[in-house]
Amino acid sequence: MDDGDRLLTAEQAAGFLGLKVATVRRLTAAGELPVVHPTGRRAVRYRARDLAELTRMRTRPMRQPSTSESARRVRLPEEMAEP
């Protein structure tokens, strides 16, 4: 079996995602995490490949300030007053 097809418990999924188990369960109940029901409705497992794809999709690069933003300066209160 491919490592990506491995099924994880909620505890293992929490470790994989760096979340608390309660958060994984809440996201599951909200339908925000893809799940697999291997033996019926009650048993819930998480496919490692699905969790990896989810983290890849939700990861955003850090925003780099543009040169115009870094060139802006803060106006002091006395500069804001009208002459």
C-alpha atoms as one frame of an Amber mdcrd trajectory, in Angstrom:
protein
   0.000   0.000   0.000   1.257   3.479  -0.915   2.168   5.681   2.074  -0.322
   8.305   0.813  -3.123   5.741   1.033  -2.397   5.108   4.705  -5.402   5.785
   6.943  -4.833   7.859  10.066  -6.811   8.130  13.279  -7.900  11.526  14.590
  -4.903  11.530  16.931  -2.486  10.758  14.092  -4.149  13.323  11.824  -3.821
  15.946  14.563  -0.112  15.203  14.831   0.266  15.344  11.053  -1.520  18.709
  10.836  -0.037  20.169  14.007  -3.473  20.639  15.550  -5.193  19.499  18.712
  -7.364  16.392  18.449 -10.399  18.463  19.454  -9.738  20.818  16.528  -9.523
  17.896  14.102 -12.824  16.537  15.407 -14.459  19.985  15.134 -13.215  20.449
  11.556 -14.467  16.956  10.726 -17.919  17.693  12.124 -17.996  20.936  10.116
 -17.119  19.011   6.938 -13.833  20.867   6.459 -11.605  17.779   6.529 -11.879
  14.936   4.013 -12.662  11.662   5.779 -12.943   7.976   5.000 -15.437   5.658
   6.701 -13.730   2.249   6.377 -16.255   0.197   8.357 -19.395   2.282   8.428
 -20.645   5.656   9.557 -19.066   5.824  13.005 -15.483   4.899  12.201 -13.641
   7.921  10.823 -10.183   7.857   9.299  -8.139  10.419   7.395  -6.141   9.561
   4.280  -2.571  10.889   4.589  -2.560  11.976   0.945  -5.760  14.029   1.447
  -4.321  15.808   4.487  -1.060  16.553   2.685  -2.974  18.000  -0.279  -5.155
  20.060   2.040  -2.146  21.586   3.773  -0.530  22.289   0.405  -3.681  24.037
  -0.836  -4.073  26.124   2.310  -0.443  27.142   2.622   0.213  30.640   1.377
   3.624  32.173   0.917   4.462  34.989   3.289   3.454  38.321   1.828   6.427
  40.382   0.795   5.933  44.141   1.164   6.138  45.982  -2.107   8.734  48.684
  -2.532   6.033  51.352  -2.414   4.795  50.028   0.951   8.264  49.907   2.442
   8.961  53.424   1.166   5.895  54.852   2.932   6.584  56.761   6.058   4.368
  57.424   9.023   2.992  60.944   9.190   3.450  62.569  12.539   0.473  64.372
  14.103   2.011  67.823  13.570   2.461  67.032   9.851  -1.203  66.087   9.602
  -2.412  69.428  10.931  -3.367  71.963   8.293  -1.142  75.072   8.125
